[in-house]
Amino acid sequence: MLAAMRPPFARALAGATLAFLVLAFGLPAAPGEAEELRVGAAASLRETVEAGARAFEAAHPGLRVRVSYGASSSLAAQIRAGAPLDVLLSADARIADTLSADGLADPPRALARNRLVAVAAPGVELREAEGLLQLERIAVPEHAVPVGRYAREWLASRGWLARLRERLIATEHARATLAAADHGAVDAALVYATDARLARRATLAFEVSADEQPEIVYAACTLRRRGASPRAAAFVDWWGSDAGRALLEAAGFDAAAP
């Protein structure tokens, strides 16, 4: 009765939200179908998680690992909206901590560490941090996105954030930030060291010095929801195994100790 009395706009909004979640994450597996483990992973983990998912499937016949990639902040918002994910691999441990504190996830475990670097677009001369002050367009996501928070807090620590604010070009996530520099849409970008290794045309300009490096900690957590995959905890644990750590280190991450 109450559902029937909701205004048309409210019904349409609820329908649109459900449609988005179905398109993004799919419907629950029907009886007899392969078991699915649904993972949300930071965009900067794409190749590493793809390889890890295939390895985990090989060790668990009949299981299919489905992964959705994006900014960790966006994935967390989708989880809060009811996205049927079983595991989150976040580029910011604080996002996983907050989900756990709110009862939406189990306590997270450290996954790996990363470093902040700058890449220059083709044809742009940039060799040191001070060179950023001479540029007109610098790709950096908004503060809510992990790499955007790390980059903006580093700029603020140098007293440059206010000075450069009008020159910061907001991007969606870590990989979009790298792509902006690769395609010459910006002069430079502040990205993860692991992503800089994948640049096609942009070049590594400099790495933020060790004494100024932000604490970039990735974290993994299982999500608390009805119908969650019983393999979720095993998938999180797998990243602490020798095989999981080897994949992370091969991609340039500093894998966390078990």
LODREN-658086 format. One record per residue (C-alpha): residue number from 0; residue in three letters; x, y, z. Coordinates in steps of 0.25 Angstrom, whole numbers. Layout:
! residues N
PT  torpa  vexza     xx     yy     zz
PT    NUM    ALA      X      Y      Z
...
END
This chain:
! residues 258
PT  torpa  vexza     xx     yy     zz
PT      0    MET      0      0      0
PT      1    LEU     11     10      4
PT      2    ALA     19      7     -8
PT      3    ALA      7      9    -17
PT      4    MET      5     23    -11
PT      5    ARG     19     28    -14
PT      6    PRO     20     40    -23
PT      7    PRO     23     36    -38
PT      8    PHE     37     43    -37
PT      9    ALA     41     35    -25
PT     10    ARG     37     22    -32
PT     11    ALA     44     26    -44
PT     12    LEU     57     30    -36
PT     13    ALA     56     16    -29
PT     14    GLY     55      9    -42
PT     15    ALA     66     17    -48
PT     16    THR     75     13    -36
PT     17    LEU     71     -1    -37
PT     18    ALA     74     -1    -52
PT     19    PHE     88      5    -50
PT     20    LEU     92     -6    -40
PT     21    VAL     87    -17    -48
PT     22    LEU     94    -12    -61
PT     23    ALA    107     -9    -52
PT     24    PHE    107    -22    -44
PT     25    GLY     97    -32    -50
PT     26    LEU     86    -40    -44
PT     27    PRO     89    -51    -33
PT     28    ALA     93    -64    -39
PT     29    ALA     81    -74    -42
PT     30    PRO     81    -88    -35
PT     31    GLY     91    -97    -43
PT     32    GLU     99    -85    -49
PT     33    ALA    114    -83    -46
PT     34    GLU    116    -76    -32
PT     35    GLU    120    -62    -34
PT     36    LEU    129    -53    -25
PT     37    ARG    127    -38    -28
PT     38    VAL    138    -29    -25
PT     39    GLY    140    -14    -26
PT     40    ALA    154    -10    -28
PT     41    ALA    161      4    -29
PT     42    ALA    164      7    -44
PT     43    SER    179      7    -41
PT     44    LEU    178     -8    -38
PT     45    ARG    172    -12    -51
PT     46    GLU    183    -21    -58
PT     47    THR    187    -27    -44
PT     48    VAL    173    -30    -40
PT     49    GLU    170    -36    -53
PT     50    ALA    182    -46    -52
PT     51    GLY    178    -49    -38
PT     52    ALA    164    -52    -41
PT     53    ARG    168    -62    -51
PT     54    ALA    178    -68    -42
PT     55    PHE    167    -69    -31
PT     56    GLU    157    -75    -41
PT     57    ALA    167    -86    -45
PT     58    ALA    168    -90    -30
PT     59    HIS    153    -90    -28
PT     60    PRO    147    -97    -40
PT     61    GLY    132    -93    -42
PT     62    LEU    135    -79    -37
PT     63    ARG    134    -66    -46
PT     64    VAL    140    -54    -40
PT     65    ARG    134    -41    -46
PT     66    VAL    141    -28    -44
PT     67    SER    136    -14    -45
PT     68    TYR    146     -3    -45
PT     69    GLY    146     12    -42
PT     70    ALA    150     22    -32
PT     71    SER    150     16    -18
PT     72    SER    141     27    -13
PT     73    SER    131     24    -24
PT     74    LEU    131     10    -21
PT     75    ALA    128     13     -6
PT     76    ALA    116     22    -10
PT     77    GLN    111     10    -18
PT     78    ILE    112      1     -7
PT     79    ARG    104     10      2
PT     80    ALA     94     11     -9
PT     81    GLY     92     -5     -8
PT     82    ALA    102     -9    -19
PT     83    PRO    103    -25    -17
PT     84    LEU    118    -25    -15
PT     85    ASP    125    -36     -7
PT     86    VAL    139    -29     -6
PT     87    LEU    145    -15     -7
PT     88    LEU    160    -13    -11
PT     89    SER    161      2     -8
PT     90    ALA    173     11    -11
PT     91    ASP    170     18      2
PT     92    ALA    170     10     15
PT     93    ARG    161     21     21
PT     94    ILE    150     18     12
PT     95    ALA    150      4     16
PT     96    ASP    151      8     31
PT     97    THR    139     17     30
PT     98    LEU    131      6     23
PT     99    SER    135     -4     35
PT    100    ALA    132      7     45
PT    101    ASP    118      8     39
PT    102    GLY    115     -7     40
PT    103    LEU    116     -9     25
PT    104    ALA    129    -16     24
PT    105    ASP    138    -25     33
PT    106    PRO    151    -19     38
PT    107    PRO    160    -17     26
PT    108    ARG    174    -22     24
PT    109    ALA    186    -14     18
PT    110    LEU    188    -18      4
PT    111    ALA    199    -10     -1
PT    112    ARG    206      4     -2
PT    113    ASN    208     13    -14
PT    114    ARG    216     26    -17
PT    115    LEU    212     39    -23
PT    116    VAL    219     44    -35
PT    117    ALA    217     54    -46
PT    118    VAL    216     51    -61
PT    119    ALA    218     61    -72
PT    120    ALA    210     61    -85
PT    121    PRO    218     59    -98
PT    122    GLY    226     71   -101
PT    123    VAL    225     77    -87
PT    124    GLU    238     80    -79
PT    125    LEU    236     77    -65
PT    126    ARG    248     71    -56
PT    127    GLU    245     76    -42
PT    128    ALA    233     79    -33
PT    129    GLU    235     95    -34
PT    130    GLY    232     93    -49
PT    131    LEU    218     91    -46
PT    132    LEU    216    105    -43
PT    133    GLN    220    109    -57
PT    134    LEU    209    100    -64
PT    135    GLU    195    104    -67
PT    136    ARG    187     90    -67
PT    137    ILE    190     80    -56
PT    138    ALA    181     67    -56
PT    139    VAL    177     64    -41
PT    140    PRO    164     57    -37
PT    141    GLU    155     64    -26
PT    142    HIS    159     62    -12
PT    143    ALA    149     51    -10
PT    144    VAL    156     42    -20
PT    145    PRO    168     35    -13
PT    146    VAL    179     40    -22
PT    147    GLY    173     54    -22
PT    148    ARG    173     54     -7
PT    149    TYR    188     50     -7
PT    150    ALA    192     60    -18
PT    151    ARG    184     72    -12
PT    152    GLU    189     69      2
PT    153    TRP    203     69     -3
PT    154    LEU    201     82    -11
PT    155    ALA    195     88      2
PT    156    SER    207     84     10
PT    157    ARG    216     92      0
PT    158    GLY    207    104      1
PT    159    TRP    203    102    -14
PT    160    LEU    189     97    -14
PT    161    ALA    182    111    -13
PT    162    ARG    192    116    -24
PT    163    LEU    189    105    -33
PT    164    ARG    175    103    -30
PT    165    GLU    170    109    -43
PT    166    ARG    179    101    -51
PT    167    LEU    175     88    -46
PT    168    ILE    167     80    -56
PT    169    ALA    158     70    -49
PT    170    THR    158     56    -54
PT    171    GLU    150     44    -50
PT    172    HIS    160     34    -44
PT    173    ALA    175     30    -45
PT    174    ARG    175     24    -59
PT    175    ALA    167     36    -65
PT    176    THR    177     45    -59
PT    177    LEU    188     38    -66
PT    178    ALA    180     37    -79
PT    179    ALA    179     53    -78
PT    180    ALA    194     54    -79
PT    181    ASP    196     43    -89
PT    182    HIS    187     50    -98
PT    183    GLY    192     64    -96
PT    184    ALA    179     69    -90
PT    185    VAL    187     75    -79
PT    186    ASP    202     79    -77
PT    187    ALA    204     69    -65
PT    188    ALA    197     60    -56
PT    189    LEU    200     55    -41
PT    190    VAL    198     40    -41
PT    191    TYR    202     27    -34
PT    192    ALA    216     22    -38
PT    193    THR    209      9    -42
PT    194    ASP    201     16    -52
PT    195    ALA    213     24    -57
PT    196    ARG    219     11    -62
PT    197    LEU    207      9    -71
PT    198    ALA    208     23    -78
PT    199    ARG    208     22    -93
PT    200    ARG    213     36    -97
PT    201    ALA    214     43    -84
PT    202    THR    228     43    -77
PT    203    LEU    231     42    -62
PT    204    ALA    235     56    -58
PT    205    PHE    239     54    -43
PT    206    GLU    235     46    -31
PT    207    VAL    231     53    -19
PT    208    SER    242     52     -9
PT    209    ALA    242     42      2
PT    210    ASP    240     52     13
PT    211    GLU    228     58      6
PT    212    GLN    222     45      1
PT    213    PRO    207     44      6
PT    214    GLU    204     31     13
PT    215    ILE    197     23      2
PT    216    VAL    191     11      7
PT    217    TYR    182      1      0
PT    218    ALA    173     -8      8
PT    219    ALA    164    -19      5
PT    220    CYS    151    -23     13
PT    221    THR    139    -32     12
PT    222    LEU    126    -26     11
PT    223    ARG    114    -29     20
PT    224    ARG    101    -32     12
PT    225    ARG     91    -43     11
PT    226    GLY     95    -53      1
PT    227    ALA    110    -49      1
PT    228    SER    119    -60     -5
PT    229    PRO    125    -69      5
PT    230    ARG    138    -68     -3
PT    231    ALA    140    -53      0
PT    232    ALA    149    -55     12
PT    233    ALA    157    -65      4
PT    234    PHE    159    -55     -7
PT    235    VAL    164    -44      3
PT    236    ASP    173    -54      9
PT    237    TRP    179    -58     -4
PT    238    TRP    185    -44     -6
PT    239    GLY    194    -47      6
PT    240    SER    199    -60      0
PT    241    ASP    212    -61     -7
PT    242    ALA    205    -61    -20
PT    243    GLY    196    -49    -17
PT    244    ARG    208    -41    -12
PT    245    ALA    216    -45    -24
PT    246    LEU    206    -39    -33
PT    247    LEU    205    -26    -26
PT    248    GLU    220    -25    -25
PT    249    ALA    222    -28    -40
PT    250    ALA    212    -16    -43
PT    251    GLY    221     -7    -34
PT    252    PHE    213     -7    -21
PT    253    ASP    220     -9     -8
PT    254    ALA    212    -21     -3
PT    255    ALA    208    -21     11
PT    256    ALA    214    -32     20
PT    257    PRO    204    -43     24
END
